[in-house]
């Protein structure tokens, strides 16, 4: 009976323990799948009201930048002291108009006056010595001429005597000795005359050289004297151009040394604009680029005439001159915004400028998903830029939306969850 009443267990039914094991295993597999295949990007919740979202668009990109120019005179002339001295008198104050040659201030220099006096004495001495030497040489030449005349007379007389004696000797009226003496006297006087003429010629050449040397020495000293006198004139500092005496540095009684800058003169025939530009554009700025600026509500055109390549504090400078008329009532120091044209306009993909560029350098942006629920990081390439837009070369398509405000708080995250205040 016991054998017949034994309970037979049903096969194929899972126990409760086995079910728990299976459920735990499924959970482990799910967790591993999430870890392996899930979204591992770092996320950050962003309040949409605190960011700026702009749509990428296809439009004409106008290649210009907006810069600020400061009015300056067309040229500035510097006044430097070319002679040292003490300031004795200021005749024209800064801010006044001057004309070429106007004496602005006077200097005094006792050492220079003493030098001029000594030089004048040397010049006078040299001139007197030259005159004395010329008189002596002239007297010597006169003596030579007198000796030559006397000797020529003697030679002529001796020649006649010799010729007469030659006839008388042939007729036996005189002795041979008397005839030979007359011949020797004539020949000797002729040789002396020839020697005297040779000496006269040599002395004339020497005299000419000596006189030229003395004259050159006197001219040199007189030129030196003129230079020193000009130095004396340089004690009067004068205006070298017509214009406005913009600055004058020395004070009465101050000692000014050679090369000291004492002031500046602004030439007001025209004006120019000194423009500071970000170094980002230095490769694209060149002489001849044009721009437009506003004065008193009217537009005036200008052109770049000079580029200063030195970069200071991330900026470099250019000079622009007006191509047509100069604004009326323009004043030095005025400022004006300039629309500087860098190139031709052309069709392109445009992205509105924003604070994101300071963080990304234009290498990536957060692109909003079409659902509007999140934004993801995407690499892009940016080309030219103007005050309103960046020109997108790759990475974005027209119609996509991009967060263009600053990424300072979430630049290290890959995905932004957009939260709306509803």
C-alpha positions as MATLAB code, in Angstrom:
seq = 'XXXXXXXXXXXXXXXXXXXXXXXXXXXXXXXXXXXXXXXXXXXXXXXXXXXXXXXXXXXXXXXXXXXXXXXXXXXXXXXXXXXXXXXXXXXXXXXXXXXXXXXXXXXXXXXXXXXXXXXXXXXXXXXXXXXXXXXXXXXXXXXXXXXXXXXXXXXXXXXXXXXXXXXXXXXXXXXXXXXXXXXXXXXXXXXXXXXXXXXXXXXXXXXXXXXXXXXXXXXXXXXXXXXXXXXXXXXXXXXXXXXXXXXXXXXXXXXXXXXXXXXXXXXXXXXXXXXXXXXXXXXXXXXXXXXXXXXXXXXXXXXXXXXXXXXXXXXXXXXXXXXXXXXXXXXXXXXXXXXXXXXXXXXXXXXXXXXXXXXXXXXXXXXXXXXXXXXXXXXXXXXXXXXXXXXXXXXXXXXXXXXXXXXXXXXXXXXXXXXXXX';
ca = [
       0.000    0.000    0.000;
       2.795    2.325    0.819;
       4.455    1.424   -2.466;
       1.286    2.127   -4.382;
       0.533    5.400   -2.563;
       4.071    7.016   -3.357;
       3.767   10.592   -4.865;
       5.114   10.866   -8.369;
       6.972   14.297   -9.104;
       6.052   16.068  -12.379;
       8.998   16.671  -14.722;
       9.539   19.842  -16.915;
       8.415   22.456  -14.368;
      11.113   25.009  -13.183;
      11.594   25.507   -9.541;
      11.317   28.929   -7.968;
      15.033   28.999   -7.299;
      15.846   28.293  -10.937;
      13.576   31.126  -12.033;
      15.457   33.519   -9.782;
      18.762   32.394  -11.242;
      17.515   32.924  -14.791;
      16.122   36.388  -13.992;
      19.386   37.440  -12.392;
      21.336   36.226  -15.414;
      19.117   38.175  -17.826;
      19.643   41.290  -15.724;
      23.408   40.859  -15.812;
      23.344   40.431  -19.608;
      21.207   43.578  -19.990;
      23.577   45.609  -17.863;
      26.559   44.375  -19.858;
      24.800   45.209  -23.116;
      24.124   48.731  -21.916;
      27.739   49.129  -20.861;
      29.092   47.787  -24.144;
      26.607   49.123  -26.661;
      25.010   52.071  -24.857;
      25.652   55.809  -25.292;
      28.865   56.499  -23.370;
      29.047   60.244  -24.181;
      29.209   62.673  -21.274;
      26.019   64.702  -20.889;
      25.161   68.079  -19.506;
      21.755   69.602  -18.867;
      21.344   73.070  -20.375;
      18.544   75.564  -19.876;
      17.498   76.652  -23.384;
      16.651   80.144  -22.130;
      20.300   80.667  -21.250;
      21.783   79.804  -24.675;
      21.535   81.179  -28.190;
      20.604   78.900  -31.071;
      20.981   80.033  -34.681;
      20.120   78.361  -37.950;
      22.778   77.687  -40.569;
      21.842   79.310  -43.872;
      22.915   79.549  -47.479;
      23.491   83.152  -48.498;
      25.968   85.629  -50.023;
      29.040   86.073  -47.842;
      30.223   89.674  -47.837;
      33.972   89.685  -47.215;
      34.543   92.763  -45.040;
      35.526   93.675  -41.507;
      34.510   96.609  -39.339;
      37.403   98.488  -37.756;
      37.860  101.829  -36.059;
      40.067  104.603  -37.403;
      41.472  107.679  -35.700;
      41.969  110.928  -37.615;
      45.599  112.028  -37.918;
      47.338  114.727  -39.994;
      48.472  113.612  -43.431;
      52.049  113.911  -42.181;
      53.898  114.962  -39.046;
      57.259  116.761  -39.135;
      59.547  116.437  -36.128;
      61.605  119.334  -34.806;
      64.976  118.159  -33.503;
      67.768  120.313  -32.091;
      70.705  120.147  -34.514;
      72.760  122.268  -32.138;
      72.867  122.169  -28.372;
      72.231  125.186  -26.204;
      70.189  126.873  -23.516;
      66.617  127.942  -24.265;
      66.569  131.732  -24.143;
      63.236  132.602  -25.760;
      60.066  130.867  -26.990;
      58.455  132.910  -29.729;
      55.546  130.634  -30.778;
      53.510  128.471  -28.409;
      52.149  125.056  -29.303;
      48.731  124.989  -30.911;
      49.476  127.984  -33.178;
      49.860  127.879  -36.943;
      53.374  128.361  -38.336;
      54.877  129.010  -41.744;
      58.130  127.766  -43.184;
      61.041  129.767  -41.728;
      59.229  131.054  -38.642;
      61.527  131.087  -35.596;
      59.885  129.011  -32.876;
      62.515  129.281  -30.147;
      66.045  130.586  -29.669;
      68.998  128.887  -28.019;
      72.301  130.311  -26.773;
      75.683  128.564  -26.867;
      78.778  130.457  -25.633;
      81.134  127.661  -26.632;
      79.891  127.846  -30.209;
      80.407  131.629  -30.271;
      83.972  131.160  -29.021;
      84.577  128.542  -31.689;
      83.275  130.886  -34.378;
      85.534  133.699  -33.136;
      88.604  131.452  -33.200;
      87.729  130.174  -36.641;
      87.246  133.692  -37.980;
      90.692  134.619  -36.685;
      92.213  131.591  -38.418;
      90.476  132.456  -41.677;
      91.664  136.061  -41.538;
      95.197  134.884  -40.756;
      95.154  132.446  -43.641;
      93.819  135.097  -46.031;
      96.509  137.571  -44.966;
      99.238  134.957  -45.297;
      97.957  134.097  -48.729;
      97.957  137.733  -49.790;
     101.494  138.224  -48.468;
     102.699  135.126  -50.281;
     101.001  136.295  -53.493;
     102.640  139.762  -53.200;
     106.055  138.182  -52.599;
     105.662  135.874  -55.579;
     104.453  138.746  -57.761;
     107.501  140.805  -56.692;
     109.778  137.901  -57.504;
     108.192  137.516  -60.925;
     108.711  141.234  -61.536;
     112.379  140.890  -60.593;
     112.690  137.978  -62.985;
     111.104  140.011  -65.750;
     113.443  142.932  -65.074;
     116.498  140.647  -65.117;
     115.342  139.063  -68.363;
     114.847  142.473  -69.994;
     118.287  143.639  -68.852;
     119.899  140.422  -70.008;
     118.105  140.505  -73.355;
     119.475  144.036  -73.859;
     122.954  142.870  -72.937;
     122.718  139.888  -75.286;
     121.628  142.139  -78.135;
     124.532  144.512  -77.433;
     127.047  141.658  -77.210;
     125.675  140.189  -80.416;
     126.238  143.458  -82.293;
     129.715  143.762  -80.827;
     130.530  140.214  -81.855;
     129.219  140.711  -85.398;
     131.165  143.997  -85.818;
     134.348  142.423  -84.464;
     133.873  139.531  -86.832;
     134.001  141.969  -89.790;
     136.896  143.926  -88.329;
     138.817  140.720  -87.651;
     138.300  139.589  -91.209;
     139.805  142.945  -92.353;
     142.677  142.583  -89.845;
     141.690  145.728  -87.965;
     141.522  143.930  -84.562;
     143.417  141.114  -82.981;
     142.106  137.576  -82.686;
     142.072  137.898  -78.924;
     139.714  140.848  -79.028;
     137.506  138.992  -81.511;
     137.390  135.832  -79.361;
     136.529  137.823  -76.235;
     133.551  139.411  -77.972;
     132.366  136.016  -79.175;
     132.706  134.461  -75.692;
     130.909  137.414  -74.116;
     128.032  137.047  -76.560;
     127.709  133.270  -76.081;
     127.892  133.547  -72.279;
     125.190  136.191  -72.121;
     122.977  134.110  -74.415;
     123.347  131.055  -72.176;
     122.577  133.151  -69.106;
     119.436  134.458  -70.789;
     118.332  130.928  -71.603;
     118.948  129.796  -68.019;
     117.073  132.806  -66.650;
     114.095  132.095  -68.895;
     114.086  128.471  -67.702;
     114.128  129.586  -64.068;
     111.339  132.051  -64.796;
     109.245  129.310  -66.349;
     109.807  126.915  -63.430;
     109.042  129.626  -60.894;
     105.859  130.482  -62.787;
     104.702  126.854  -62.513;
     105.605  126.703  -58.823;
     103.877  130.053  -58.275;
     100.736  128.800  -59.969;
     100.686  125.654  -57.803;
     101.366  127.581  -54.628;
      98.686  130.158  -55.371;
      96.155  127.381  -56.153;
      97.059  125.684  -52.881;
      96.665  128.911  -50.934;
      93.374  129.685  -52.640;
      92.080  126.153  -51.904;
      93.152  126.508  -48.275;
      91.353  129.842  -47.982;
      88.234  128.457  -49.688;
      88.259  125.490  -47.316;
      88.508  127.702  -44.292;
      85.816  130.026  -45.624;
      83.536  127.014  -46.201;
      84.293  125.872  -42.669;
      83.401  129.358  -41.527;
      80.100  129.243  -43.403;
      79.298  125.875  -41.809;
      80.019  127.240  -38.354;
      77.876  130.266  -39.118;
      75.085  127.927  -40.145;
      75.565  126.201  -36.813;
      75.081  129.580  -35.236;
      71.896  129.951  -37.260;
      70.755  126.551  -36.027;
      70.446  128.060  -32.563;
      67.235  129.542  -33.963;
      64.899  126.537  -34.283;
      62.587  127.264  -37.206;
      59.503  125.721  -38.764;
      60.451  123.592  -41.764;
      56.890  123.346  -43.168;
      53.578  125.156  -42.989;
      51.231  123.656  -40.411;
      50.147  123.515  -36.791;
      52.706  123.474  -33.997;
      51.288  120.390  -32.312;
      53.803  120.135  -29.471;
      56.710  122.076  -28.008;
      58.620  120.396  -25.213;
      61.415  122.697  -23.863;
      60.974  125.397  -21.246;
      62.911  128.656  -20.925;
      66.239  128.031  -19.210;
      66.309  124.344  -20.120;
      69.519  122.998  -21.695;
      68.830  121.189  -24.945;
      71.416  118.746  -26.294;
      72.101  117.780  -29.890;
      69.389  115.519  -31.330;
      66.778  116.347  -28.683;
      63.226  116.324  -30.057;
      61.812  119.711  -29.190;
      58.424  119.523  -30.941;
      56.239  118.417  -33.844;
      54.388  120.177  -36.655;
      51.208  118.696  -38.128;
      50.789  119.275  -41.845;
      47.094  120.034  -42.295;
      46.881  119.992  -46.088;
      44.882  116.783  -45.702;
      44.113  114.036  -43.186;
      44.442  110.269  -42.862;
      42.999  107.539  -40.661;
      45.235  105.364  -38.469;
      43.448  102.008  -38.203;
      44.234   99.168  -35.780;
      43.375   95.694  -37.116;
      43.369   92.262  -35.467;
      46.455   90.209  -36.361;
      44.110   87.464  -37.668;
      43.801   89.521  -40.885;
      47.463   90.482  -41.353;
      47.950   88.116  -44.306;
      44.967   89.599  -46.135;
      45.633   93.301  -45.604;
      47.573   95.011  -48.360;
      48.054   98.443  -49.887;
      45.179   99.384  -52.167;
      42.278   97.846  -50.212;
      39.346  100.224  -49.960;
      36.853  101.036  -47.234;
      34.073  103.421  -46.324;
      33.701  105.500  -43.163;
      31.018  107.832  -41.802;
      31.445  111.433  -40.692;
      28.414  113.513  -39.699;
      26.067  110.952  -41.252;
      27.826  110.968  -44.627;
      29.918  108.190  -46.155;
      33.478  108.856  -47.371;
      35.731  106.450  -49.262;
      39.329  105.709  -48.367;
      42.205  103.481  -49.471;
      45.054  101.828  -47.565;
      48.311  103.615  -48.376;
      50.663  102.097  -45.806;
      50.780   98.892  -43.745;
      52.784   98.701  -40.509;
      53.712   94.978  -40.205;
      54.760   95.105  -36.541;
      52.215   93.373  -34.292;
      51.652   94.755  -30.797;
      49.184   93.277  -28.330;
      47.652   91.186  -31.087;
      47.025   94.111  -33.440;
      48.789   95.917  -36.282;
      48.177   99.318  -37.914;
      47.509  100.727  -41.381;
      47.147  104.259  -42.768;
      44.125  105.068  -44.927;
      43.771  108.225  -47.016;
      40.601  109.731  -48.433;
      40.246  109.028  -52.145;
      37.865  111.882  -52.898;
      36.899  114.823  -50.727;
      37.916  115.180  -47.097;
      35.094  115.632  -44.548;
      34.454  119.196  -43.485;
      35.114  120.200  -39.888;
      37.214  117.076  -39.396;
      39.434  117.193  -36.315;
      42.558  115.337  -35.272;
      41.671  112.627  -32.752;
      38.164  111.988  -34.074;
      37.214  108.329  -34.539;
      35.072  106.636  -37.140;
      33.986  103.072  -37.834;
      35.257  101.800  -41.175;
      33.814   99.018  -43.310;
      37.014   97.608  -44.842;
      36.453   95.444  -47.920;
      38.787   92.429  -47.980;
      37.567   90.615  -51.113;
      34.698   89.841  -53.432;
      31.313   88.617  -52.126;
      30.257   85.066  -53.023;
      27.644   82.420  -52.163;
      28.380   80.251  -49.142;
      27.141   78.510  -45.992;
      26.895   81.039  -43.175;
      26.951   80.605  -39.405;
      26.097   83.516  -37.121;
      29.042   84.698  -35.012;
      28.927   84.040  -31.279;
      30.871   83.359  -28.118;
      31.516   79.689  -28.988;
      34.499   80.703  -31.134;
      36.536   81.778  -28.106;
      36.322   78.214  -26.758;
      36.491   76.098  -29.908;
      38.516   78.271  -32.254;
      35.951   77.382  -34.908;
      36.996   73.701  -34.954;
      33.743   72.255  -33.537;
      30.245   73.240  -32.443;
      27.168   71.789  -30.711;
      24.571   70.925  -33.356;
      20.948   70.682  -32.192;
      19.190   67.434  -33.054;
      16.055   67.805  -35.264;
      13.980   66.648  -32.253;
      15.193   69.692  -30.342;
      15.800   67.564  -27.245;
      19.600   67.509  -27.288;
      22.697   68.825  -29.083;
      25.862   66.897  -29.983;
      29.434   67.966  -30.623;
      30.509   68.026  -34.276;
      33.782   68.965  -36.004;
      33.540   71.767  -38.559;
      35.882   73.930  -40.669;
      35.555   77.727  -40.816;
      37.062   79.985  -43.479;
      36.546   83.714  -43.731;
      34.561   85.838  -41.309;
      32.945   89.245  -41.199;
      31.362   91.116  -38.271;
      28.153   89.037  -38.532;
      28.973   85.613  -39.968;
      31.517   82.845  -40.304;
      31.897   81.175  -43.678;
      31.512   77.394  -43.085;
      33.720   75.269  -45.337;
      32.613   71.848  -44.071;
      30.689   70.085  -41.272;
      27.349   71.906  -41.462;
      24.426   72.062  -43.859;
      21.870   74.833  -44.419;
      18.880   74.461  -42.124;
      20.758   72.863  -39.221;
      20.652   74.625  -35.886;
      23.770   75.386  -33.844;
      24.356   76.681  -30.341;
      26.445   79.832  -30.934;
      26.644   81.233  -27.406;
      29.618   80.610  -25.129;
      30.649   76.999  -24.335;
      32.651   77.989  -21.288;
      30.674   75.838  -18.806;
      30.277   72.666  -20.875;
      33.119   72.523  -23.390;
      34.293   69.175  -21.936;
      30.955   67.442  -22.606;
      29.931   65.658  -25.808;
      26.154   65.941  -25.513;
      23.861   68.625  -24.155;
      20.363   67.796  -22.917;
      18.158   70.777  -23.692;
      15.709   71.708  -20.944;
      12.701   73.872  -21.757;
      10.771   75.873  -19.165;
       7.186   75.065  -20.113;
];
